[in-house]
Amino acid sequence: MENKTKDARDFFDTLEEFLGHTADQSTEELARELQEDGVDTAKLVGQVRSIVSSKLDEVRLGWQKEAEEKRKNALVALAATKITEALSKDEIIARIQRIIGSIQGQELSVEYRNVDFDAMTEEDLLDTLIQLETLSNETD
């Protein structure tokens, strides 16, 4: 996706530079010059429309991604509340350690190797538990 965005940006930068030099030309003169340079103007217009349409769709649908993210965050907050009500601090620590043991990966084990869970507040423990459960679900 990142390459497509870069390609689109490069294309529009080049197009903008070209059009900047042709500002005093009519559309017909510009089309004729492009055709003389071997550019298939019909194909060019189609590509521009496709890129613009794709970006418009991306913007139009962006609110859906944002809404889904907010919904997930609300569910995580609700789950954290339920966990706090249902589990003691020792149970939360045990759950964290169980998840750490089940997730494979050098980076994770190094990050939590020297953590003193007993010294952490319940809020920090819950944040850690939520992060680990999210990570665990992503690796499944």
PyRosetta script that sets phi, psi and omega in degrees:
from pyrosetta import init, pose_from_sequence

init()
pose = pose_from_sequence("MENKTKDARDFFDTLEEFLGHTADQSTEELARELQEDGVDTAKLVGQVRSIVSSKLDEVRLGWQKEAEEKRKNALVALAATKITEALSKDEIIARIQRIIGSIQGQELSVEYRNVDFDAMTEEDLLDTLIQLETLSNETD")
pose.set_psi(1, -39.1)
pose.set_omega(1, -178.6)
pose.set_phi(2, -64.0)
pose.set_psi(2, -38.9)
pose.set_omega(2, 178.6)
pose.set_phi(3, -65.0)
pose.set_psi(3, -39.5)
pose.set_omega(3, 178.5)
pose.set_phi(4, -62.3)
pose.set_psi(4, -41.3)
pose.set_omega(4, 179.6)
pose.set_phi(5, -64.8)
pose.set_psi(5, -43.1)
pose.set_omega(5, 178.9)
pose.set_phi(6, -64.5)
pose.set_psi(6, -43.0)
pose.set_omega(6, 178.6)
pose.set_phi(7, -61.3)
pose.set_psi(7, -43.2)
pose.set_omega(7, 179.2)
pose.set_phi(8, -64.0)
pose.set_psi(8, -43.3)
pose.set_omega(8, 179.4)
pose.set_phi(9, -62.2)
pose.set_psi(9, -45.7)
pose.set_omega(9, 178.5)
pose.set_phi(10, -60.7)
pose.set_psi(10, -42.8)
pose.set_omega(10, 179.8)
pose.set_phi(11, -59.7)
pose.set_psi(11, -49.2)
pose.set_omega(11, -177.7)
pose.set_phi(12, -68.7)
pose.set_psi(12, -32.8)
pose.set_omega(12, 175.4)
pose.set_phi(13, -63.0)
pose.set_psi(13, -44.9)
pose.set_omega(13, 178.3)
pose.set_phi(14, -64.4)
pose.set_psi(14, -44.4)
pose.set_omega(14, 179.2)
pose.set_phi(15, -62.2)
pose.set_psi(15, -43.8)
pose.set_omega(15, 179.5)
pose.set_phi(16, -61.9)
pose.set_psi(16, -42.5)
pose.set_omega(16, 178.5)
pose.set_phi(17, -62.1)
pose.set_psi(17, -44.7)
pose.set_omega(17, 179.3)
pose.set_phi(18, -62.5)
pose.set_psi(18, -47.1)
pose.set_omega(18, -177.4)
pose.set_phi(19, -68.0)
pose.set_psi(19, -27.7)
pose.set_omega(19, 176.8)
pose.set_phi(20, -62.5)
pose.set_psi(20, -31.6)
pose.set_omega(20, 179.6)
pose.set_phi(21, -84.1)
pose.set_psi(21, -7.8)
pose.set_omega(21, -175.5)
pose.set_phi(22, -120.9)
pose.set_psi(22, 22.4)
pose.set_omega(22, -174.7)
pose.set_phi(23, -61.2)
pose.set_psi(23, -27.7)
pose.set_omega(23, -177.6)
pose.set_phi(24, -89.2)
pose.set_psi(24, 1.8)
pose.set_omega(24, -179.5)
pose.set_phi(25, -93.9)
pose.set_psi(25, 150.2)
pose.set_omega(25, 174.2)
pose.set_phi(26, -76.6)
pose.set_psi(26, 167.3)
pose.set_omega(26, 178.6)
pose.set_phi(27, -59.6)
pose.set_psi(27, -40.7)
pose.set_omega(27, -179.3)
pose.set_phi(28, -66.0)
pose.set_psi(28, -41.9)
pose.set_omega(28, 178.6)
pose.set_phi(29, -64.0)
pose.set_psi(29, -41.5)
pose.set_omega(29, 179.1)
pose.set_phi(30, -63.4)
pose.set_psi(30, -45.5)
pose.set_omega(30, 179.0)
pose.set_phi(31, -61.6)
pose.set_psi(31, -42.6)
pose.set_omega(31, -179.7)
pose.set_phi(32, -63.3)
pose.set_psi(32, -43.2)
pose.set_omega(32, 179.8)
pose.set_phi(33, -63.5)
pose.set_psi(33, -42.9)
pose.set_omega(33, 177.9)
pose.set_phi(34, -62.1)
pose.set_psi(34, -43.4)
pose.set_omega(34, 179.4)
pose.set_phi(35, -64.0)
pose.set_psi(35, -37.8)
pose.set_omega(35, 177.5)
pose.set_phi(36, -64.5)
pose.set_psi(36, -30.4)
pose.set_omega(36, 178.0)
pose.set_phi(37, -84.4)
pose.set_psi(37, 3.6)
pose.set_omega(37, 175.8)
pose.set_phi(38, 88.6)
pose.set_psi(38, 15.2)
pose.set_omega(38, 179.7)
pose.set_phi(39, -89.7)
pose.set_psi(39, 130.3)
pose.set_omega(39, 175.3)
pose.set_phi(40, -80.8)
pose.set_psi(40, 98.2)
pose.set_omega(40, -173.4)
pose.set_phi(41, -64.9)
pose.set_psi(41, -34.4)
pose.set_omega(41, 178.5)
pose.set_phi(42, -64.0)
pose.set_psi(42, -42.4)
pose.set_omega(42, 178.8)
pose.set_phi(43, -67.0)
pose.set_psi(43, -40.2)
pose.set_omega(43, 178.9)
pose.set_phi(44, -61.1)
pose.set_psi(44, -47.6)
pose.set_omega(44, 179.7)
pose.set_phi(45, -61.7)
pose.set_psi(45, -41.5)
pose.set_omega(45, 178.2)
pose.set_phi(46, -61.9)
pose.set_psi(46, -41.5)
pose.set_omega(46, 179.2)
pose.set_phi(47, -66.4)
pose.set_psi(47, -42.4)
pose.set_omega(47, 178.5)
pose.set_phi(48, -62.1)
pose.set_psi(48, -45.9)
pose.set_omega(48, 178.5)
pose.set_phi(49, -60.4)
pose.set_psi(49, -40.5)
pose.set_omega(49, 179.9)
pose.set_phi(50, -64.2)
pose.set_psi(50, -44.7)
pose.set_omega(50, 179.4)
pose.set_phi(51, -63.7)
pose.set_psi(51, -46.8)
pose.set_omega(51, -179.4)
pose.set_phi(52, -63.2)
pose.set_psi(52, -44.0)
pose.set_omega(52, 179.6)
pose.set_phi(53, -61.2)
pose.set_psi(53, -42.5)
pose.set_omega(53, 179.6)
pose.set_phi(54, -62.1)
pose.set_psi(54, -44.3)
pose.set_omega(54, 179.7)
pose.set_phi(55, -67.1)
pose.set_psi(55, -39.0)
pose.set_omega(55, 177.3)
pose.set_phi(56, -63.2)
pose.set_psi(56, -41.6)
pose.set_omega(56, 177.2)
pose.set_phi(57, -62.9)
pose.set_psi(57, -41.8)
pose.set_omega(57, 179.7)
pose.set_phi(58, -60.5)
pose.set_psi(58, -44.3)
pose.set_omega(58, 179.0)
pose.set_phi(59, -67.7)
pose.set_psi(59, -43.9)
pose.set_omega(59, -178.3)
pose.set_phi(60, -62.2)
pose.set_psi(60, -38.1)
pose.set_omega(60, -177.8)
pose.set_phi(61, -88.5)
pose.set_psi(61, -6.7)
pose.set_omega(61, -178.8)
pose.set_phi(62, -58.4)
pose.set_psi(62, -35.1)
pose.set_omega(62, -179.7)
pose.set_phi(63, -63.1)
pose.set_psi(63, -31.1)
pose.set_omega(63, 179.8)
pose.set_phi(64, -67.6)
pose.set_psi(64, -41.4)
pose.set_omega(64, 178.2)
pose.set_phi(65, -64.2)
pose.set_psi(65, -41.5)
pose.set_omega(65, 179.5)
pose.set_phi(66, -64.3)
pose.set_psi(66, -42.4)
pose.set_omega(66, 179.2)
pose.set_phi(67, -64.1)
pose.set_psi(67, -40.7)
pose.set_omega(67, 178.7)
pose.set_phi(68, -64.1)
pose.set_psi(68, -40.4)
pose.set_omega(68, 178.0)
pose.set_phi(69, -64.0)
pose.set_psi(69, -42.6)
pose.set_omega(69, 178.0)
pose.set_phi(70, -63.4)
pose.set_psi(70, -39.6)
pose.set_omega(70, 178.7)
pose.set_phi(71, -63.0)
pose.set_psi(71, -44.3)
pose.set_omega(71, 178.7)
pose.set_phi(72, -62.5)
pose.set_psi(72, -42.4)
pose.set_omega(72, 179.1)
pose.set_phi(73, -62.8)
pose.set_psi(73, -39.1)
pose.set_omega(73, 178.2)
pose.set_phi(74, -64.9)
pose.set_psi(74, -40.2)
pose.set_omega(74, 178.4)
pose.set_phi(75, -66.1)
pose.set_psi(75, -39.3)
pose.set_omega(75, 178.1)
pose.set_phi(76, -64.3)
pose.set_psi(76, -42.8)
pose.set_omega(76, 178.4)
pose.set_phi(77, -62.4)
pose.set_psi(77, -41.9)
pose.set_omega(77, 177.9)
pose.set_phi(78, -63.6)
pose.set_psi(78, -42.7)
pose.set_omega(78, 178.8)
pose.set_phi(79, -63.1)
pose.set_psi(79, -39.9)
pose.set_omega(79, 178.7)
pose.set_phi(80, -61.6)
pose.set_psi(80, -41.1)
pose.set_omega(80, 178.4)
pose.set_phi(81, -62.8)
pose.set_psi(81, -44.8)
pose.set_omega(81, -179.3)
pose.set_phi(82, -65.7)
pose.set_psi(82, -38.3)
pose.set_omega(82, 179.0)
pose.set_phi(83, -63.3)
pose.set_psi(83, -44.4)
pose.set_omega(83, -179.6)
pose.set_phi(84, -60.1)
pose.set_psi(84, -41.5)
pose.set_omega(84, -179.3)
pose.set_phi(85, -69.7)
pose.set_psi(85, -30.1)
pose.set_omega(85, -171.1)
pose.set_phi(86, -97.4)
pose.set_psi(86, -26.2)
pose.set_omega(86, -172.7)
pose.set_phi(87, -117.4)
pose.set_psi(87, 144.2)
pose.set_omega(87, 173.1)
pose.set_phi(88, -81.3)
pose.set_psi(88, 170.7)
pose.set_omega(88, 178.6)
pose.set_phi(89, -59.2)
pose.set_psi(89, -42.9)
pose.set_omega(89, 179.2)
pose.set_phi(90, -63.2)
pose.set_psi(90, -37.7)
pose.set_omega(90, 179.0)
pose.set_phi(91, -68.6)
pose.set_psi(91, -37.5)
pose.set_omega(91, 177.1)
pose.set_phi(92, -63.7)
pose.set_psi(92, -44.6)
pose.set_omega(92, 178.9)
pose.set_phi(93, -61.1)
pose.set_psi(93, -44.2)
pose.set_omega(93, 179.6)
pose.set_phi(94, -61.4)
pose.set_psi(94, -40.2)
pose.set_omega(94, 179.3)
pose.set_phi(95, -65.4)
pose.set_psi(95, -42.3)
pose.set_omega(95, 177.5)
pose.set_phi(96, -59.9)
pose.set_psi(96, -48.4)
pose.set_omega(96, -178.1)
pose.set_phi(97, -63.6)
pose.set_psi(97, -35.2)
pose.set_omega(97, 178.0)
pose.set_phi(98, -65.5)
pose.set_psi(98, -42.9)
pose.set_omega(98, 179.4)
pose.set_phi(99, -65.5)
pose.set_psi(99, -43.9)
pose.set_omega(99, 179.2)
pose.set_phi(100, -58.3)
pose.set_psi(100, -41.4)
pose.set_omega(100, 179.3)
pose.set_phi(101, -67.1)
pose.set_psi(101, -27.2)
pose.set_omega(101, -176.9)
pose.set_phi(102, -88.7)
pose.set_psi(102, -19.9)
pose.set_omega(102, -179.1)
pose.set_phi(103, -90.3)
pose.set_psi(103, 124.4)
pose.set_omega(103, 178.2)
pose.set_phi(104, -85.5)
pose.set_psi(104, 142.5)
pose.set_omega(104, 175.6)
pose.set_phi(105, 145.9)
pose.set_psi(105, 129.3)
pose.set_omega(105, -179.0)
pose.set_phi(106, -59.9)
pose.set_psi(106, -45.1)
pose.set_omega(106, -175.6)
pose.set_phi(107, -59.7)
pose.set_psi(107, -44.2)
pose.set_omega(107, -179.0)
pose.set_phi(108, -65.5)
pose.set_psi(108, -45.9)
pose.set_omega(108, -177.5)
pose.set_phi(109, -65.8)
pose.set_psi(109, -35.6)
pose.set_omega(109, 178.0)
pose.set_phi(110, -67.7)
pose.set_psi(110, -42.9)
pose.set_omega(110, -177.3)
pose.set_phi(111, -61.5)
pose.set_psi(111, -36.4)
pose.set_omega(111, -175.3)
pose.set_phi(112, -106.6)
pose.set_psi(112, 6.6)
pose.set_omega(112, -174.6)
pose.set_phi(113, -59.7)
pose.set_psi(113, -46.3)
pose.set_omega(113, -173.7)
pose.set_phi(114, -108.5)
pose.set_psi(114, 23.8)
pose.set_omega(114, -178.8)
pose.set_phi(115, -79.5)
pose.set_psi(115, 132.2)
pose.set_omega(115, 175.9)
pose.set_phi(116, -96.1)
pose.set_psi(116, 91.1)
pose.set_omega(116, -176.9)
pose.set_phi(117, -62.3)
pose.set_psi(117, -33.0)
pose.set_omega(117, -179.5)
pose.set_phi(118, -63.5)
pose.set_psi(118, -28.5)
pose.set_omega(118, -178.2)
pose.set_phi(119, -83.8)
pose.set_psi(119, -11.0)
pose.set_omega(119, -177.8)
pose.set_phi(120, -79.7)
pose.set_psi(120, 151.4)
pose.set_omega(120, 175.1)
pose.set_phi(121, -74.6)
pose.set_psi(121, 162.5)
pose.set_omega(121, 178.1)
pose.set_phi(122, -61.9)
pose.set_psi(122, -36.7)
pose.set_omega(122, 178.8)
pose.set_phi(123, -62.4)
pose.set_psi(123, -44.7)
pose.set_omega(123, 178.4)
pose.set_phi(124, -65.3)
pose.set_psi(124, -39.1)
pose.set_omega(124, 177.5)
pose.set_phi(125, -62.3)
pose.set_psi(125, -42.7)
pose.set_omega(125, 179.1)
pose.set_phi(126, -64.7)
pose.set_psi(126, -42.7)
pose.set_omega(126, 177.2)
pose.set_phi(127, -59.6)
pose.set_psi(127, -43.7)
pose.set_omega(127, 178.8)
pose.set_phi(128, -63.3)
pose.set_psi(128, -44.6)
pose.set_omega(128, 179.4)
pose.set_phi(129, -60.4)
pose.set_psi(129, -45.4)
pose.set_omega(129, 179.9)
pose.set_phi(130, -62.3)
pose.set_psi(130, -45.0)
pose.set_omega(130, 178.9)
pose.set_phi(131, -61.0)
pose.set_psi(131, -43.6)
pose.set_omega(131, -179.4)
pose.set_phi(132, -67.9)
pose.set_psi(132, -39.6)
pose.set_omega(132, 177.9)
pose.set_phi(133, -65.4)
pose.set_psi(133, -38.8)
pose.set_omega(133, 176.2)
pose.set_phi(134, -62.8)
pose.set_psi(134, -46.5)
pose.set_omega(134, 178.3)
pose.set_phi(135, -61.9)
pose.set_psi(135, -42.6)
pose.set_omega(135, 179.2)
pose.set_phi(136, -61.1)
pose.set_psi(136, -40.9)
pose.set_omega(136, 178.9)
pose.set_phi(137, -68.6)
pose.set_psi(137, -33.4)
pose.set_omega(137, 179.7)
pose.set_phi(138, -71.2)
pose.set_psi(138, -29.8)
pose.set_omega(138, -177.6)
pose.set_phi(139, -87.6)
pose.set_psi(139, -9.0)
pose.set_omega(139, 179.6)
pose.set_phi(140, -71.0)
pose.dump_pdb("model.pdb")
